Amino acid sequence: MRRKINRLEPVTVGRLKKPGYYPDGLNLYLQVGATGSKSWVLRYTLAGRERQMGLGAFPTFGLAEARERATAARQLLADKICPLETKRNKILADRLSAASVITFDDAAERYIKTHESGWKNLKHVGQWRSTIATFASPVIGKLPVHAIDNKAVVNVLEPIWNSKRETATRLRGRIEKILDWATTLKYRAGDNPARYKGNLDNLLTKSKKVVEHHPALPFNEIGAFMATLRTMQGMAALALQFIILTACRTSEVLNAKWTEFDLDAGVWVIPAERMKAKKEHAVPLSPAAKKILRAAQSELRESEFVFAGSNGKALSNMACLAVLKRMERPGLTVHGFRSTFRDWCSESTAYPPDVAEMALAHTIKDKTEAAYRRGDLFDKRTRMMADWAAYCAKVRTSANKVVSIRGRVAA
């Protein structure tokens, strides 16, 4: 009697060339196509509907493997489960699962692109990318965000936690924000492993953080420094002089526009959106500061920016650093001159600390004091900035003598 099941033989399967369906039994068939390709199919009827399910191509799947796959499908049919729908649902679930996996590097880049338009400046965006690329990516960059745990975050932070505490603290906060973003989009679940309070504070040392100060010039050397600076050519040298005389931040000066100035009244009003504290800041202009502005005007560059490059755009932060390099003072930073000014206020003048802090546009940390302070101490700051300019115009000799400098402003 002819066999009803297991009709095919491995040798026969290999030799069949004629297009058609060749039964093995129990609705398993070898399908031979017009081009000679071969594949396995299972025919079945469920809920009155005839269906055909592919079980794989030959020779990737041999006869024995095709029979195993057919048996698994028939077991589902015994429970009134459609094997074809089960297969399709699994494929869809696998695709969804793959789509829900994202690495930390991918999450970081997507977070930055989503938020960078709302950040203050390109330097801030650069700092995000730099710290993540330098410290986080080598350790957790290729990890899926759902696999990042406390230990992984500690492995990122621990090498720099004591030596670069400020950098490490900012990096931790950035990692926390990225993982929060990933959690919101369902790429991960559970507590944030980068959270500090009640989490990383139990794993990282609590030693007093190391404050990373900007290198600053001693205030009694500022006169000699300014005398040299006045001999430097170029718009960046003018900008650096102006930064020092106003004690403002580099970005505030380099992005200054002519519309913000009233030279007759001797005041520069920086809009709130360009201030770190997001509060409008009025800067009194000393005669020396106004002289620099007039020198900038003489350049006659068609630009809305006071300190513009040859392309009409605002100078970059690197321009003033380049001036320091040309002066062979690479150990100094532009921001450090704010500390020079503050030290001069504290050690060489009788101006109250709050006048100096107001000149620096520092935020008042004491909420009670901030609530009661309503003025901007402009008149006092005007006198203080004039005294500062006068101090910057004098060179102290080795014999502690003071020589007045009446040099021209650098063009």
MARMAR-820793 format. One record per residue (C-alpha): residue in three letters; x, y, z. Coordinates in pm, whole numbers, padded with zeros to 5 digits, always signed. Example, Ala and Ser with C-alpha at 12.3 -4.5 7.8 and 13.67 -1.06 7.14 Angstrom:
2
Ala+01230-00450+00780;Ser+01367-00106+00714;
***
This chain:
411
Met+00000+00000+00000;Arg+00134+00343-00096;Arg+00250+00561+00191;Lys+00020+00854+00283;Ile+00288+01035+00482;Asn+00663+01087+00440;Arg+00628+01023+00069;Leu+00933+01220-00033;Glu+01292+01114+00002;Pro+01588+01355+00041;Val+01738+01228-00286;Thr+01408+01272-00468;Val+01370+01629-00340;Gly+01710+01717-00482;Arg+01632+01570-00823;Leu+01286+01714-00888;Lys+01296+01977-01164;Lys+00946+01994-01314;Pro+00737+02289-01182;Gly+00450+02187-00955;Tyr+00353+02073-00603;Tyr+00488+01742-00469;Pro+00311+01605-00158;Asp+00496+01461+00138;Gly+00180+01390+00334;Leu-00035+01562+00593;Asn-00066+01867+00363;Leu+00311+01932+00341;Tyr+00428+02003-00016;Leu+00749+02076-00199;Gln+00681+02357-00445;Val+00902+02371-00756;Gly+00886+02700-00940;Ala+00919+02777-01311;Thr+01283+02877-01261;Gly+01363+02560-01070;Ser+01351+02721-00723;Lys+01212+02504-00447;Ser+01028+02580-00123;Trp+00811+02411+00137;Val+00444+02497+00191;Leu+00172+02373+00422;Arg-00188+02380+00304;Tyr-00466+02386+00559;Thr-00826+02492+00615;Leu-00933+02694+00919;Ala-01279+02841+00985;Gly-01385+02735+00636;Arg-01101+02922+00469;Glu-00823+02755+00271;Arg-00473+02888+00336;Gln-00115+02822+00234;Met+00181+02888+00467;Gly+00542+02903+00355;Leu+00785+02697+00564;Gly+01111+02809+00404;Ala+01318+02756+00091;Phe+01511+02446-00010;Pro+01799+02372+00044;Thr+01814+02621+00334;Phe+01557+02396+00499;Gly+01587+02026+00419;Leu+01314+01767+00421;Ala+01352+01680+00793;Glu+01338+02048+00894;Ala+01033+02108+00676;Arg+00852+01819+00848;Glu+00940+01964+01193;Arg+00802+02304+01093;Ala+00487+02145+00953;Thr+00433+01948+01275;Ala+00464+02269+01484;Ala+00207+02440+01262;Arg-00036+02146+01286;Gln-00007+02157+01668;Leu-00130+02516+01660;Leu-00415+02417+01430;Ala-00519+02149+01679;Asp-00588+02435+01923;Lys-00774+02636+01656;Ile-00479+02878+01627;Cys-00384+03001+01283;Pro-00010+02933+01235;Leu+00014+03189+00953;Glu-00126+03467+01171;Thr+00102+03357+01454;Lys+00401+03381+01223;Arg+00302+03727+01100;Asn+00242+03852+01454;Lys+00587+03729+01560;Ile+00752+03908+01267;Leu+00567+04228+01359;Ala+00660+04194+01727;Asp+01026+04139+01636;Arg+01024+04449+01417;Leu+00864+04658+01691;Ser+01114+04525+01942;Ala+01405+04617+01716;Ala+01259+04965+01662;Ser+01234+05018+02037;Val+01608+04960+02092;Ile+01829+05269+02081;Thr+02188+05314+02194;Phe+02300+05586+02433;Asp+02493+05765+02157;Asp+02184+05769+01936;Ala+01968+05892+02224;Ala+02220+06164+02310;Glu+02232+06293+01952;Arg+01854+06294+01918;Tyr+01816+06471+02255;Ile+02066+06741+02155;Lys+01903+06800+01816;Thr+01562+06827+01981;His+01673+07083+02242;Glu+01963+07278+02088;Ser+01739+07546+01934;Gly+01629+07646+02285;Trp+01981+07660+02429;Lys+02169+07985+02472;Asn+02448+07951+02219;Leu+02650+07717+02003;Lys+02916+07694+02273;His+02662+07526+02504;Val+02577+07273+02233;Gly+02947+07208+02180;Gln+03001+07148+02552;Trp+02723+06887+02554;Arg+02868+06700+02258;Ser+03227+06731+02383;Thr+03169+06594+02735;Ile+02953+06308+02610;Ala+03198+06213+02333;Thr+03501+06236+02564;Phe+03373+06067+02879;Ala+03041+05887+02820;Ser+03058+05742+02467;Pro+03370+05526+02522;Val+03197+05355+02817;Ile+02822+05343+02742;Gly+02788+05485+02391;Lys+02708+05151+02224;Leu+02486+05021+02505;Pro+02108+05019+02453;Val+01959+05276+02688;His+01743+05009+02854;Ala+02061+04822+02954;Ile+02227+05118+03130;Asp+02225+05077+03507;Asn+02385+05245+03810;Lys+02710+05057+03763;Ala+02742+05173+03403;Val+02690+05538+03501;Val+02940+05507+03786;Asn+03194+05363+03540;Val+03156+05684+03338;Leu+03180+05928+03628;Glu+03421+05766+03872;Pro+03745+05833+03675;Ile+03681+06212+03678;Trp+03465+06251+03989;Asn+03747+06377+04213;Ser+03983+06536+03961;Lys+03722+06714+03747;Arg+03425+06745+03981;Glu+03255+07033+03800;Thr+03282+06859+03463;Ala+03166+06529+03613;Thr+02867+06695+03779;Arg+02755+06855+03455;Leu+02807+06528+03268;Arg+02595+06339+03523;Gly+02314+06590+03476;Arg+02334+06553+03098;Ile+02322+06174+03116;Glu+02022+06201+03348;Lys+01837+06425+03101;Ile+01912+06194+02808;Leu+01787+05888+02997;Asp+01475+06078+03112;Trp+01407+06157+02746;Ala+01451+05790+02655;Thr+01213+05685+02933;Thr+00945+05928+02816;Leu+00965+05779+02465;Lys+00941+05423+02607;Tyr+01295+05322+02507;Arg+01360+05231+02869;Ala+01162+05191+03191;Gly+01219+05225+03564;Asp+01423+05466+03776;Asn+01688+05687+03620;Pro+02031+05536+03706;Ala+02197+05880+03666;Arg+01987+06041+03942;Tyr+02215+06168+04218;Lys+02005+06208+04534;Gly+01921+05876+04693;Asn+02108+05694+04420;Leu+02457+05790+04298;Asp+02526+05981+04621;Asn+02551+05636+04781;Leu+02806+05518+04523;Leu+03032+05819+04463;Thr+03256+05993+04715;Lys+03113+06294+04894;Ser+03442+06480+04925;Lys+03431+06855+04880;Lys+03416+06931+04511;Val+03716+07073+04335;Val+03646+07422+04200;Glu+03792+07477+03856;His+03894+07844+03851;His+03964+08039+03535;Pro+04330+08151+03528;Ala+04327+08523+03613;Leu+04584+08801+03587;Pro+04679+08959+03926;Phe+04508+09298+03932;Asn+04833+09488+04000;Glu+04959+09367+03660;Ile+04658+09484+03459;Gly+04812+09822+03370;Ala+05118+09668+03206;Phe+04899+09410+03034;Met+04667+09678+02893;Ala+04965+09883+02773;Thr+05079+09583+02568;Leu+04727+09506+02452;Arg+04690+09860+02314;Thr+04975+09790+02075;Met+04795+09488+01925;Gln+04621+09536+01593;Gly+04280+09412+01489;Met+03915+09404+01595;Ala+03973+09116+01839;Ala+04224+09330+02033;Leu+03963+09606+02060;Ala+03706+09354+02179;Leu+03941+09221+02447;Gln+04008+09574+02575;Phe+03633+09636+02590;Ile+03573+09307+02775;Ile+03827+09406+03038;Leu+03703+09765+03082;Thr+03337+09662+03115;Ala+03400+09336+03311;Cys+03135+09171+03094;Arg+03124+08815+02971;Thr+03291+08733+02640;Ser+02967+08634+02462;Glu+02793+08950+02583;Val+03061+09167+02422;Leu+03122+08971+02103;Asn+02749+08960+02024;Ala+02691+09326+02112;Lys+02495+09524+01851;Trp+02513+09896+01779;Thr+02142+09934+01859;Glu+02216+09848+02225;Phe+02438+10153+02281;Asp+02374+10516+02369;Leu+02717+10676+02354;Asp+02585+11021+02444;Ala+02432+10888+02766;Gly+02728+10655+02821;Val+02523+10338+02864;Trp+02503+09996+02702;Val+02184+09797+02764;Ile+02224+09423+02707;Pro+01889+09253+02630;Ala+01767+08988+02871;Glu+01787+08710+02613;Arg+02164+08756+02586;Met+02226+08756+02960;Lys+02308+08445+03162;Ala+02045+08536+03422;Lys+01793+08629+03150;Lys+01758+08978+03295;Glu+01830+09305+03114;His+02162+09456+03222;Ala+02268+09821+03193;Val+02644+09875+03167;Pro+02793+10222+03237;Leu+03053+10318+02978;Ser+03372+10485+03097;Pro+03542+10736+02863;Ala+03800+10467+02783;Ala+03527+10219+02687;Lys+03358+10478+02463;Lys+03691+10546+02296;Ile+03715+10179+02200;Leu+03363+10189+02054;Arg+03453+10490+01841;Ala+03763+10304+01720;Ala+03537+10012+01623;Gln+03311+10257+01437;Ser+03608+10383+01239;Glu+03647+10037+01087;Leu+03327+10109+00888;Arg+03233+09744+00851;Glu+02879+09690+00731;Ser+02751+09488+01023;Glu+02501+09513+01305;Phe+02769+09380+01539;Val+03012+09615+01711;Phe+03304+09374+01699;Ala+03256+09214+01359;Gly+03496+09012+01151;Ser+03572+09080+00786;Asn+03266+08873+00692;Gly+03036+09102+00891;Lys+02957+08836+01148;Ala+03035+08858+01521;Leu+03383+08747+01619;Ser+03411+08396+01761;Asn+03514+08323+02120;Met+03849+08201+01986;Ala+03937+08545+01847;Cys+04024+08694+02186;Leu+04210+08381+02289;Ala+04415+08421+01973;Val+04508+08772+02088;Leu+04630+08632+02421;Lys+04834+08376+02230;Arg+04993+08649+02016;Met+05078+08833+02337;Glu+05244+08512+02459;Arg+04998+08487+02748;Pro+04838+08145+02670;Gly+04803+08067+03041;Leu+04531+08332+03078;Thr+04164+08306+02986;Val+03938+08587+02871;His+03681+08505+03139;Gly+03955+08531+03402;Phe+03967+08910+03364;Arg+03633+08926+03544;Ser+03815+08775+03844;Thr+04092+09033+03803;Phe+03830+09308+03820;Arg+03660+09149+04122;Asp+03991+09115+04309;Trp+04068+09482+04239;Cys+03727+09581+04378;Ser+03781+09381+04697;Glu+04144+09466+04768;Ser+04198+09815+04628;Thr+03866+09999+04665;Ala+03601+10077+04921;Tyr+03312+09988+04693;Pro+03061+09756+04865;Pro+03060+09395+04741;Asp+02707+09426+04603;Val+02818+09704+04366;Ala+03090+09479+04221;Glu+02850+09184+04200;Met+02598+09402+04018;Ala+02869+09510+03773;Leu+02942+09144+03703;Ala+02568+09074+03661;His+02585+08793+03914;Thr+02261+08641+04034;Ile+02186+08703+04403;Lys+02170+08361+04568;Asp+02004+08495+04883;Lys+01634+08507+04788;Thr+01550+08750+05068;Glu+01818+08996+04962;Ala+01713+08957+04598;Ala+01354+09039+04688;Tyr+01450+09368+04857;Arg+01707+09486+04604;Arg+01518+09691+04345;Gly+01778+09928+04198;Asp+02074+09849+03977;Leu+02321+10080+04161;Phe+02395+10241+03825;Asp+02541+10569+03958;Lys+02777+10385+04192;Arg+02874+10146+03915;Thr+02945+10439+03682;Arg+03201+10578+03928;Met+03347+10234+03990;Met+03394+10155+03619;Ala+03560+10494+03564;Asp+03800+10416+03851;Trp+03865+10073+03702;Ala+03948+10225+03363;Ala+04183+10471+03530;Tyr+04353+10187+03717;Cys+04392+09993+03391;Ala+04563+10296+03235;Lys+04849+10296+03489;Val+05154+10072+03490;Arg+05307+09980+03823;Thr+05686+09960+03805;Ser+05905+09720+03999;Ala+05976+10003+04241;Asn+05600+10022+04300;Lys+05580+10354+04116;Val+05279+10432+03900;Val+05322+10553+03542;Ser+05018+10697+03364;Ile+04960+10561+03015;Arg+04805+10784+02747;Gly+04859+10545+02459;Arg+04631+10528+02162;Val+04358+10270+02131;Ala+04459+09980+01910;Ala+04302+10003+01567;
***
